[in-house]
């Protein structure tokens, strides 16, 4: 489950400077509708080469399809937003299907709200973001980033670091077919196809259907990446005033092997060392009547699988109830089936007479390798299985009091059933999993109970009410936003295993009551299976202004209160202490301020912002002096502050330039106790230090040249140093990434202007660099990703 960081946006820059833009810059239909009025009543919003800076009260930036279309084929949208100042993304490969790590202004991915047509995509348990499961980029109308704030109807319990929102395009009004094929390094093959029906009725009913298939070898190690995605949307306009109803669907399958993660101490020192051969193995043959011990075939990190099946159904609607009164309702359903993890040794015997998952290993009481005895230890697959069913709705009622004053009220509901288990499975003779989902056919112990390394059921339930006012004053020169959201969040936890340590280790016996009772009697210090319910609520104001100094120049400022409710892991771990309130972590909060200046015209999109965020109750694993244990606990306050800026400039119709940069600092306010030596407390010297894992600065530039049927672009970004730990005793060097793109239109051979060849090169100079990592309190050698190598792809696109 991923966290943190940063990376280079995939190649290129879009060609054309568009004129008028009617895109709105929000996530739900209600927020889109509310902000769309800004476009209508304010100055005209423009974009330069796909970069848009909306004239709102928030620090926000948008990339539209013009920009996204020049990126590597199939690239994750989170890699593309790396061209926005303040955003850091590090891709695990150059294709976007292997995952990556994200941060915004130093906040990791688990503190950033990611939404897709208003649907929350963060994991409901730990808020992780999975970058390799995002929508096919050809179908994304636009992606927008709120730096440090949320929309008032955001369906999130964890958004202290801002939001990333992207929206699906509408079906075309005319019949259209698109086919795109790509090939590249590491056996990369991708096919994308879409069909738009065009208007099927006189009322404008239309739809599209699309599919994507990606397959390639791991860029490091053994194994492969195999991704399949299908999408559809049906759209029905109602009248000619913007009302509509829409239903969309998305289904994504990934079958990935892990790769590229090494300890920092063993990080490759040369480019060739990145591709060290992984020794292929063979599981040792079983020997009847002899105690076999696993030869560990399949235990290497590169043999691990990370499969996922994800899908959602998204509704959207807008209804004008009367003049100036608009209702929007966006319901949704999501399904997730995914796992990740390695192997362990399964025992055919018992442990002190008990059968189950004990001390990190399963004890089955059954023959695991088919040799007819119960003497052996056998290498088995033991992933962390998750299945989630999630229902939600975002509703908004907007009322225009008059041309200058608008209000809206909102209700948001989100209910996630989060089932976390750890069933075990068998390996093939080559060390790879027989079935990447052992939950499909789990191994049973002698009692008939599935062997599982964890077993818990959680419900994450959000009820949220919010309201917002917007006023256009002083002849529309001054815009004021006043908003507030009030989330009421509940976590229902059901732990079916014994919690054996403050670090969350568990021993599991399933529903075998006799074994559970006997184990409880034999281990009275362990926390037995139990259920708990926790409730959280907070009033979160959201204020802002925009003052237009001239038609093109404006200043803006905003304040937003953020909230991040503890995830499931810290809360389950606290059960070891009989759920003592003094141990249970409390929500993190932020107070975020922005003050900026922006200039937007037909040829220039520019913005600079100074920002400050006070981060309270930072949650991390550390030593607790009262309990004499290392647990998840709130560590105090961190001040974060910096500058973000960008300029997109159309020199003329054939040359576009883009420059962007960020400075980001943080200051941990307190030393953190790490233990006791000889009766005296020991502290890590964190006070006054910077948080680990995020770059202290980043900057870059891009250009795009259009010369008739040929266009060429490049985007280069420098990522500054990152501290490895919070005591700042070790850091990793900064690095440059340069991505290139070229496109050749085929109109000159008689084809239409939507048919072209495209070439992309990711990490063109094959930079060797440390990729994503999560940072640590004191460690000097965490596990890190190896940055993506140089990757070339060639594509052909047909559309009519």
VEXLODREN-810966 format. One record per residue (C-alpha): residue in three letters; x, y, z. Coordinates in steps of 0.25 Angstrom, whole numbers, padded with zeros to 4 digits, always signed. Layout:
N
ALAXYZ;...
//
This chain:
800
UNK+0000+0000+0000;UNK+0007+0012-0005;UNK+0011+0025+0001;UNK+0019+0038-0001;UNK+0027+0045-0011;UNK+0031+0049-0025;UNK+0036+0048-0039;UNK+0037+0054-0053;UNK+0025+0057-0061;UNK+0024+0048-0073;UNK+0028+0054-0086;UNK+0025+0066-0093;UNK+0016+0078-0094;UNK+0003+0080-0102;UNK+0004+0087-0115;UNK-0008+0096-0117;UNK-0011+0109-0109;UNK-0026+0107-0107;UNK-0035+0120-0107;UNK-0048+0120-0098;UNK-0049+0109-0088;UNK-0062+0104-0082;UNK-0056+0093-0073;UNK-0059+0095-0058;UNK-0049+0092-0048;UNK-0055+0083-0037;UNK-0059+0068-0034;UNK-0073+0066-0032;UNK-0085+0071-0041;UNK-0089+0080-0030;UNK-0075+0086-0028;UNK-0073+0087-0043;UNK-0087+0094-0045;UNK-0083+0104-0033;UNK-0070+0107-0039;UNK-0075+0107-0054;UNK-0082+0120-0050;UNK-0068+0127-0048;UNK-0065+0124-0062;UNK-0078+0130-0067;UNK-0079+0142-0058;UNK-0064+0145-0057;UNK-0053+0147-0067;UNK-0051+0137-0078;UNK-0042+0126-0074;UNK-0031+0121-0084;UNK-0021+0111-0084;UNK-0007+0110-0090;UNK-0003+0097-0096;UNK-0012+0089-0087;UNK-0008+0097-0074;UNK-0020+0104-0067;UNK-0019+0113-0055;UNK-0034+0116-0051;UNK-0036+0130-0045;UNK-0042+0125-0032;UNK-0039+0128-0017;UNK-0031+0115-0016;UNK-0017+0111-0020;UNK-0021+0101-0031;UNK-0015+0097-0045;UNK-0021+0089-0056;UNK-0016+0080-0067;UNK-0026+0077-0078;UNK-0026+0066-0089;UNK-0017+0075-0098;UNK-0006+0073-0088;UNK-0009+0058-0084;UNK-0009+0054-0099;UNK+0006+0056-0100;UNK+0010+0047-0089;UNK+0015+0033-0090;UNK+0003+0024-0095;UNK-0005+0018-0083;UNK+0003+0027-0073;UNK-0004+0029-0060;UNK-0010+0042-0058;UNK-0002+0044-0045;UNK+0011+0044-0053;UNK+0006+0055-0061;UNK+0002+0064-0050;UNK+0017+0064-0046;UNK+0018+0076-0055;UNK+0010+0084-0045;UNK+0018+0092-0035;UNK+0017+0086-0021;UNK+0014+0072-0026;UNK+0024+0061-0025;UNK+0022+0047-0032;UNK+0032+0036-0034;UNK+0028+0025-0044;UNK+0033+0011-0042;UNK+0034+0010-0057;UNK+0032+0018-0069;UNK+0019+0012-0073;UNK+0010+0015-0061;UNK+0005+0001-0058;UNK+0015-0003-0047;UNK+0011+0008-0036;UNK+0018+0020-0030;UNK+0018+0029-0019;UNK+0012+0043-0017;UNK+0013+0055-0009;UNK+0008+0070-0009;UNK+0015+0080-0001;UNK+0022+0070+0007;UNK+0009+0062+0011;UNK+0009+0047+0006;UNK-0001+0040-0002;UNK-0009+0035+0010;UNK-0012+0050+0014;UNK-0016+0054+0000;UNK-0031+0052-0005;UNK-0031+0046-0019;UNK-0045+0046-0026;UNK-0050+0041-0039;UNK-0063+0048-0044;UNK-0065+0051-0029;UNK-0063+0036-0025;UNK-0052+0035-0014;UNK-0041+0025-0018;UNK-0032+0025-0005;UNK-0032+0012+0002;UNK-0043+0013+0013;UNK-0034+0006+0023;UNK-0021+0013+0022;UNK-0024+0024+0011;UNK-0013+0018+0002;UNK-0013+0023-0013;UNK-0011+0012-0024;UNK-0006+0020-0036;UNK-0006+0008-0046;UNK-0021+0006-0045;UNK-0025+0020-0051;UNK-0034+0023-0063;UNK-0028+0022-0077;UNK-0022+0036-0080;UNK-0030+0037-0093;UNK-0043+0037-0085;UNK-0039+0048-0075;UNK-0045+0062-0079;UNK-0036+0069-0068;UNK-0029+0067-0055;UNK-0028+0078-0044;UNK-0020+0079-0032;UNK-0024+0087-0019;UNK-0011+0090-0012;UNK-0014+0089+0003;UNK-0029+0090+0003;UNK-0042+0082-0001;UNK-0055+0085-0007;UNK-0066+0087+0003;UNK-0073+0074-0001;UNK-0060+0065-0002;UNK-0064+0051+0002;UNK-0051+0049+0010;UNK-0047+0047+0025;UNK-0032+0049+0021;UNK-0029+0061+0013;UNK-0019+0069+0021;UNK-0010+0070+0009;UNK-0019+0075-0002;UNK-0027+0068-0013;UNK-0025+0062-0027;UNK-0038+0061-0035;UNK-0040+0056-0049;UNK-0052+0055-0058;UNK-0057+0046-0069;UNK-0060+0053-0083;UNK-0074+0053-0088;UNK-0077+0044-0100;UNK-0076+0051-0113;UNK-0089+0056-0121;UNK-0084+0049-0134;UNK-0080+0035-0136;UNK-0066+0032-0134;UNK-0056+0021-0134;UNK-0042+0022-0128;UNK-0031+0011-0128;UNK-0017+0013-0122;UNK-0005+0004-0122;UNK+0008+0005-0115;UNK+0021-0003-0114;UNK+0034-0001-0107;UNK+0045-0005-0098;UNK+0044-0017-0088;UNK+0034-0024-0097;UNK+0024-0012-0095;UNK+0011-0014-0103;UNK-0002-0006-0102;UNK-0015-0005-0109;UNK-0026+0005-0106;UNK-0039+0005-0114;UNK-0052+0014-0112;UNK-0065+0015-0119;UNK-0074+0027-0117;UNK-0089+0025-0122;UNK-0092+0039-0125;UNK-0106+0044-0122;UNK-0115+0033-0122;UNK-0128+0041-0120;UNK-0133+0054-0123;UNK-0131+0058-0108;UNK-0116+0055-0109;UNK-0115+0041-0103;UNK-0100+0037-0105;UNK-0090+0027-0100;UNK-0076+0022-0101;UNK-0069+0009-0099;UNK-0054+0007-0097;UNK-0044-0004-0094;UNK-0029-0004-0091;UNK-0019-0015-0091;UNK-0004-0014-0086;UNK+0007-0024-0085;UNK+0021-0023-0082;UNK+0033-0029-0074;UNK+0037-0023-0061;UNK+0048-0013-0064;UNK+0055-0019-0052;UNK+0056-0034-0047;UNK+0047-0045-0052;UNK+0032-0046-0055;UNK+0023-0036-0063;UNK+0012-0026-0063;UNK-0001-0029-0069;UNK-0013-0019-0068;UNK-0027-0019-0074;UNK-0037-0008-0073;UNK-0051-0006-0079;UNK-0059+0007-0077;UNK-0073+0012-0082;UNK-0082+0024-0080;UNK-0096+0027-0084;UNK-0100+0042-0084;UNK-0114+0048-0085;UNK-0115+0063-0086;UNK-0128+0069-0081;UNK-0132+0082-0088;UNK-0122+0092-0092;UNK-0118+0098-0079;UNK-0107+0088-0075;UNK-0116+0078-0068;UNK-0113+0064-0070;UNK-0112+0050-0064;UNK-0101+0040-0066;UNK-0096+0026-0062;UNK-0081+0022-0064;UNK-0074+0009-0061;UNK-0059+0005-0059;UNK-0053-0008-0057;UNK-0038-0010-0056;UNK-0029-0023-0054;UNK-0015-0023-0051;UNK-0006-0035-0050;UNK+0008-0030-0045;UNK+0021-0035-0039;UNK+0028-0026-0030;UNK+0041-0021-0033;UNK+0052-0010-0031;UNK+0052-0009-0016;UNK+0065-0010-0009;UNK+0071-0005+0004;UNK+0078+0009+0003;UNK+0091+0002+0008;UNK+0090-0007-0004;UNK+0086+0003-0015;UNK+0092+0000-0028;UNK+0105+0009-0031;UNK+0104+0007-0046;UNK+0093+0007-0056;UNK+0096-0007-0061;UNK+0095-0012-0046;UNK+0080-0008-0047;UNK+0078-0020-0056;UNK+0085-0030-0048;UNK+0080-0044-0052;UNK+0070-0051-0042;UNK+0074-0066-0040;UNK+0062-0074-0045;UNK+0059-0085-0035;UNK+0052-0099-0034;UNK+0044-0103-0022;UNK+0051-0116-0016;UNK+0044-0129-0018;UNK+0036-0134-0006;UNK+0042-0147+0000;UNK+0032-0157+0007;UNK+0035-0160+0021;UNK+0046-0150+0022;UNK+0045-0136+0029;UNK+0046-0126+0017;UNK+0050-0112+0019;UNK+0047-0101+0009;UNK+0059-0097+0000;UNK+0052-0083+0000;UNK+0049-0083-0015;UNK+0039-0072-0018;UNK+0043-0064-0005;UNK+0051-0054-0013;UNK+0044-0040-0014;UNK+0043-0041-0029;UNK+0035-0053-0028;UNK+0024-0046-0020;UNK+0011-0043-0027;UNK+0002-0031-0025;UNK-0011-0034-0032;UNK-0024-0025-0032;UNK-0038-0025-0038;UNK-0044-0012-0036;UNK-0057-0006-0041;UNK-0068+0005-0039;UNK-0081+0010-0044;UNK-0082+0025-0044;UNK-0095+0033-0046;UNK-0096+0048-0048;UNK-0108+0057-0050;UNK-0112+0072-0050;UNK-0126+0077-0049;UNK-0131+0091-0050;UNK-0143+0092-0040;UNK-0146+0106-0043;UNK-0140+0119-0047;UNK-0126+0119-0040;UNK-0129+0106-0032;UNK-0120+0094-0036;UNK-0120+0080-0030;UNK-0108+0071-0033;UNK-0107+0056-0028;UNK-0095+0047-0030;UNK-0097+0033-0025;UNK-0086+0022-0026;UNK-0082+0008-0023;UNK-0068+0003-0023;UNK-0062-0011-0022;UNK-0047-0015-0018;UNK-0041-0029-0018;UNK-0026-0028-0016;UNK-0014-0033-0008;UNK+0001-0032-0007;UNK+0011-0039+0001;UNK+0022-0050+0001;UNK+0024-0064+0006;UNK+0027-0072+0018;UNK+0029-0086+0023;UNK+0016-0094+0025;UNK+0017-0105+0036;UNK+0010-0118+0034;UNK+0010-0121+0049;UNK+0005-0113+0061;UNK+0011-0102+0070;UNK+0009-0107+0085;UNK-0003-0114+0081;UNK-0010-0102+0073;UNK-0013-0101+0059;UNK-0014-0087+0052;UNK-0005-0075+0049;UNK+0004-0074+0061;UNK+0016-0066+0062;UNK+0017-0062+0047;UNK+0015-0076+0042;UNK+0004-0085+0039;UNK+0002-0099+0046;UNK-0007-0107+0037;UNK-0008-0122+0042;UNK-0010-0126+0028;UNK-0001-0130+0017;UNK+0004-0118+0009;UNK+0013-0124-0001;UNK+0006-0137-0004;UNK+0017-0146+0000;UNK+0007-0154+0010;UNK+0014-0149+0023;UNK+0012-0138+0033;UNK+0027-0135+0035;UNK+0030-0124+0026;UNK+0032-0109+0025;UNK+0027-0104+0011;UNK+0029-0090+0005;UNK+0015-0084+0003;UNK+0009-0071-0002;UNK+0004-0062+0010;UNK-0002-0049+0004;UNK-0010-0038+0011;UNK-0023-0040+0005;UNK-0033-0028+0004;UNK-0048-0028-0001;UNK-0056-0015+0000;UNK-0070-0011-0004;UNK-0072+0004-0004;UNK-0085+0012-0006;UNK-0086+0027-0006;UNK-0094+0039-0011;UNK-0090+0054-0012;UNK-0102+0063-0013;UNK-0103+0078-0014;UNK-0114+0089-0015;UNK-0109+0102-0021;UNK-0118+0115-0020;UNK-0114+0128-0027;UNK-0120+0139-0018;UNK-0116+0149-0029;UNK-0105+0151-0039;UNK-0095+0154-0028;UNK-0099+0145-0017;UNK-0099+0129-0018;UNK-0101+0119-0007;UNK-0101+0104-0007;UNK-0103+0093+0003;UNK-0098+0079+0002;UNK-0099+0065+0008;UNK-0088+0054+0006;UNK-0089+0040+0010;UNK-0078+0029+0009;UNK-0079+0015+0014;UNK-0068+0005+0012;UNK-0068-0010+0017;UNK-0053-0013+0018;UNK-0050-0028+0020;UNK-0035-0031+0022;UNK-0031-0045+0023;UNK-0018-0053+0020;UNK-0021-0067+0014;UNK-0009-0075+0009;UNK-0007-0082-0004;UNK+0002-0091-0011;UNK+0014-0089-0021;UNK+0017-0095-0034;UNK+0030-0102-0036;UNK+0036-0089-0041;UNK+0033-0082-0029;UNK+0022-0073-0034;UNK+0008-0074-0028;UNK-0002-0084-0034;UNK-0013-0074-0031;UNK-0010-0060-0028;UNK-0023-0059-0020;UNK-0022-0070-0009;UNK-0035-0065-0004;UNK-0041-0072-0016;UNK-0038-0086-0011;UNK-0031-0085+0003;UNK-0023-0096+0010;UNK-0031-0101+0022;UNK-0024-0106+0034;UNK-0028-0120+0041;UNK-0040-0113+0048;UNK-0046-0108+0034;UNK-0042-0094+0037;UNK-0035-0085+0026;UNK-0021-0082+0030;UNK-0020-0067+0031;UNK-0009-0057+0036;UNK-0020-0047+0039;UNK-0035-0046+0040;UNK-0042-0034+0042;UNK-0055-0026+0038;UNK-0056-0011+0038;UNK-0066-0001+0034;UNK-0063+0013+0030;UNK-0075+0022+0030;UNK-0076+0036+0027;UNK-0087+0046+0028;UNK-0084+0060+0024;UNK-0092+0073+0023;UNK-0086+0085+0017;UNK-0089+0099+0012;UNK-0083+0110+0004;UNK-0086+0124+0000;UNK-0079+0132-0012;UNK-0081+0147-0013;UNK-0077+0155-0025;UNK-0075+0169-0020;UNK-0069+0183-0025;UNK-0074+0181-0039;UNK-0069+0167-0039;UNK-0055+0171-0036;UNK-0055+0164-0022;UNK-0060+0150-0020;UNK-0062+0144-0006;UNK-0064+0129-0002;UNK-0068+0125+0011;UNK-0070+0110+0014;UNK-0071+0100+0025;UNK-0072+0085+0025;UNK-0075+0076+0037;UNK-0071+0062+0035;UNK-0077+0051+0045;UNK-0068+0039+0043;UNK-0069+0025+0050;UNK-0060+0014+0050;UNK-0065+0000+0054;UNK-0054-0010+0056;UNK-0055-0025+0058;UNK-0043-0032+0061;UNK-0044-0047+0060;UNK-0030-0051+0064;UNK-0021-0049+0077;UNK-0013-0037+0077;UNK+0001-0041+0082;UNK+0009-0028+0082;UNK+0008-0013+0082;UNK+0013-0014+0067;UNK+0001-0021+0063;UNK+0005-0035+0061;UNK-0006-0045+0063;UNK-0008-0060+0064;UNK-0021-0065+0057;UNK-0029-0078+0059;UNK-0042-0074+0051;UNK-0055-0077+0057;UNK-0050-0089+0065;UNK-0056-0086+0078;UNK-0049-0097+0086;UNK-0035-0093+0081;UNK-0038-0078+0084;UNK-0042-0081+0098;UNK-0030-0090+0100;UNK-0021-0080+0094;UNK-0026-0069+0103;UNK-0024-0077+0115;UNK-0010-0080+0112;UNK-0007-0066+0108;UNK-0014-0056+0117;UNK-0005-0044+0113;UNK-0010-0044+0099;UNK-0022-0036+0094;UNK-0033-0046+0091;UNK-0043-0044+0078;UNK-0052-0032+0081;UNK-0060-0021+0074;UNK-0059-0006+0076;UNK-0066+0006+0070;UNK-0060+0020+0070;UNK-0066+0033+0065;UNK-0060+0046+0061;UNK-0066+0059+0057;UNK-0060+0073+0054;UNK-0064+0087+0049;UNK-0055+0090+0037;UNK-0056+0105+0032;UNK-0052+0108+0017;UNK-0050+0123+0014;UNK-0044+0130+0002;UNK-0044+0143-0006;UNK-0040+0147-0020;UNK-0038+0162-0024;UNK-0036+0166-0038;UNK-0026+0177-0039;UNK-0027+0178-0055;UNK-0034+0169-0065;UNK-0023+0159-0065;UNK-0016+0161-0051;UNK-0022+0157-0038;UNK-0018+0154-0024;UNK-0024+0143-0016;UNK-0023+0136-0002;UNK-0030+0125+0006;UNK-0030+0118+0019;UNK-0035+0103+0021;UNK-0036+0094+0033;UNK-0032+0080+0029;UNK-0035+0067+0036;UNK-0029+0052+0036;UNK-0036+0042+0044;UNK-0026+0030+0049;UNK-0026+0018+0039;UNK-0029+0004+0043;UNK-0015+0000+0046;UNK-0012+0009+0058;UNK-0026+0007+0064;UNK-0025-0009+0063;UNK-0011-0008+0069;UNK-0016+0000+0081;UNK-0025-0012+0085;UNK-0013-0018+0091;UNK-0014-0009+0102;UNK-0029-0012+0104;UNK-0033+0000+0096;UNK-0027+0010+0106;UNK-0031+0024+0102;UNK-0018+0029+0106;UNK-0012+0020+0095;UNK-0022+0022+0084;UNK-0017+0032+0074;UNK-0025+0044+0071;UNK-0028+0051+0058;UNK-0018+0059+0051;UNK-0022+0074+0047;UNK-0016+0085+0038;UNK-0018+0100+0037;UNK-0014+0103+0023;UNK-0012+0118+0018;UNK-0009+0122+0004;UNK-0006+0136-0002;UNK-0003+0138-0016;UNK-0003+0146-0029;UNK-0008+0141-0043;UNK-0007+0146-0057;UNK-0016+0140-0067;UNK-0018+0144-0082;UNK-0019+0138-0095;UNK-0004+0136-0096;UNK+0001+0135-0081;UNK-0004+0126-0070;UNK+0005+0130-0057;UNK+0003+0128-0042;UNK+0012+0130-0030;UNK+0007+0126-0016;UNK+0013+0126-0002;UNK+0007+0116+0007;UNK+0008+0112+0022;UNK+0002+0099+0028;UNK+0002+0096+0043;UNK+0001+0081+0044;UNK-0004+0076+0058;UNK-0004+0062+0064;UNK+0005+0056+0053;UNK+0003+0041+0054;UNK+0015+0031+0053;UNK+0021+0019+0060;UNK+0030+0023+0072;UNK+0033+0019+0086;UNK+0023+0022+0097;UNK+0030+0025+0110;UNK+0018+0022+0119;UNK+0016+0008+0113;UNK+0030+0005+0110;UNK+0026+0001+0096;UNK+0028+0005+0081;UNK+0014+0008+0076;UNK+0006+0018+0067;UNK+0005+0031+0074;UNK+0003+0046+0072;UNK+0016+0053+0071;UNK+0013+0067+0072;UNK+0013+0079+0063;UNK+0021+0081+0049;UNK+0021+0095+0043;UNK+0021+0094+0027;UNK+0023+0106+0018;UNK+0028+0109+0004;UNK+0026+0116-0009;UNK+0020+0110-0022;UNK+0021+0117-0036;UNK+0019+0114-0050;UNK+0018+0122-0064;UNK+0012+0116-0077;UNK+0015+0125-0088;UNK+0011+0124-0103;UNK+0022+0132-0110;UNK+0014+0130-0123;UNK+0006+0119-0130;UNK+0017+0110-0132;UNK+0025+0111-0119;UNK+0021+0109-0104;UNK+0029+0110-0092;UNK+0026+0106-0077;UNK+0034+0108-0065;UNK+0031+0104-0051;UNK+0037+0102-0037;UNK+0035+0100-0022;UNK+0042+0102-0009;UNK+0037+0094+0002;UNK+0042+0094+0017;UNK+0037+0088+0029;UNK+0041+0089+0044;UNK+0038+0078+0054;UNK+0035+0085+0067;UNK+0039+0074+0078;UNK+0049+0064+0080;UNK+0043+0050+0080;UNK+0046+0039+0091;UNK+0051+0026+0085;UNK+0054+0018+0098;UNK+0060+0017+0112;UNK+0075+0014+0115;UNK+0080+0011+0129;UNK+0067+0018+0134;UNK+0069+0031+0126;UNK+0060+0035+0114;UNK+0066+0035+0101;UNK+0061+0045+0090;UNK+0063+0046+0075;UNK+0068+0060+0072;UNK+0056+0063+0063;UNK+0053+0077+0068;UNK+0056+0088+0058;UNK+0058+0077+0047;UNK+0051+0075+0034;UNK+0042+0063+0031;UNK+0048+0052+0023;UNK+0043+0047+0010;UNK+0040+0060+0002;UNK+0049+0069-0006;UNK+0053+0082-0001;UNK+0052+0088-0015;UNK+0048+0085-0029;UNK+0048+0092-0042;UNK+0047+0090-0057;UNK+0043+0095-0070;UNK+0037+0090-0083;UNK+0036+0094-0098;UNK+0027+0090-0109;UNK+0030+0093-0124;UNK+0020+0092-0135;UNK+0025+0091-0149;UNK+0014+0087-0158;UNK+0012+0072-0157;UNK+0023+0070-0147;UNK+0023+0075-0133;UNK+0034+0072-0122;UNK+0034+0075-0108;UNK+0042+0073-0095;UNK+0040+0074-0080;UNK+0051+0074-0070;UNK+0050+0074-0055;UNK+0060+0074-0044;UNK+0056+0068-0031;UNK+0064+0073-0019;UNK+0070+0066-0008;UNK+0062+0057+0002;UNK+0065+0054+0016;UNK+0064+0039+0019;UNK+0060+0041+0034;UNK+0054+0052+0043;UNK+0067+0054+0050;UNK+0073+0058+0036;UNK+0086+0050+0038;UNK+0085+0045+0024;UNK+0080+0050+0011;UNK+0079+0045-0004;UNK+0084+0054-0015;UNK+0075+0062-0024;UNK+0073+0058-0039;UNK+0069+0062-0052;UNK+0059+0055-0061;UNK+0057+0059-0075;UNK+0045+0053-0084;UNK+0044+0055-0099;UNK+0032+0054-0108;UNK+0030+0056-0123;UNK+0018+0055-0132;UNK+0016+0053-0147;UNK+0003+0056-0153;UNK-0002+0048-0165;UNK-0011+0058-0172;UNK+0000+0059-0183;UNK-0003+0045-0187;UNK-0018+0047-0188;UNK-0022+0044-0173;UNK-0030+0053-0164;UNK-0023+0062-0153;UNK-0026+0052-0142;UNK-0017+0041-0148;UNK-0002+0042-0144;UNK+0010+0035-0140;UNK+0016+0038-0126;UNK+0029+0035-0120;UNK+0032+0037-0105;UNK+0045+0035-0097;UNK+0044+0034-0082;UNK+0057+0038-0074;UNK+0064+0041-0087;UNK+0078+0042-0081;UNK+0076+0029-0073;UNK+0078+0036-0059;UNK+0081+0027-0048;UNK+0074+0032-0035;UNK+0067+0027-0023;UNK+0052+0026-0025;UNK+0040+0026-0015;UNK+0042+0024+0000;UNK+0034+0027+0012;UNK+0044+0033+0021;UNK+0047+0029+0036;UNK+0049+0034+0049;UNK+0064+0030+0051;UNK+0067+0019+0041;UNK+0078+0022+0031;UNK+0075+0010+0021;UNK+0060+0009+0018;UNK+0055+0001+0006;UNK+0054+0010-0006;UNK+0050+0008-0020;UNK+0060+0009-0032;UNK+0057+0020-0041;UNK+0051+0016-0054;UNK+0061+0015-0065;UNK+0061+0021-0079;UNK+0049+0016-0087;UNK+0045+0017-0101;UNK+0031+0015-0107;UNK+0025+0017-0121;UNK+0010+0019-0124;UNK+0001+0020-0135;UNK-0013+0027-0133;UNK-0025+0026-0143;UNK-0038+0033-0140;UNK-0050+0036-0149;
//
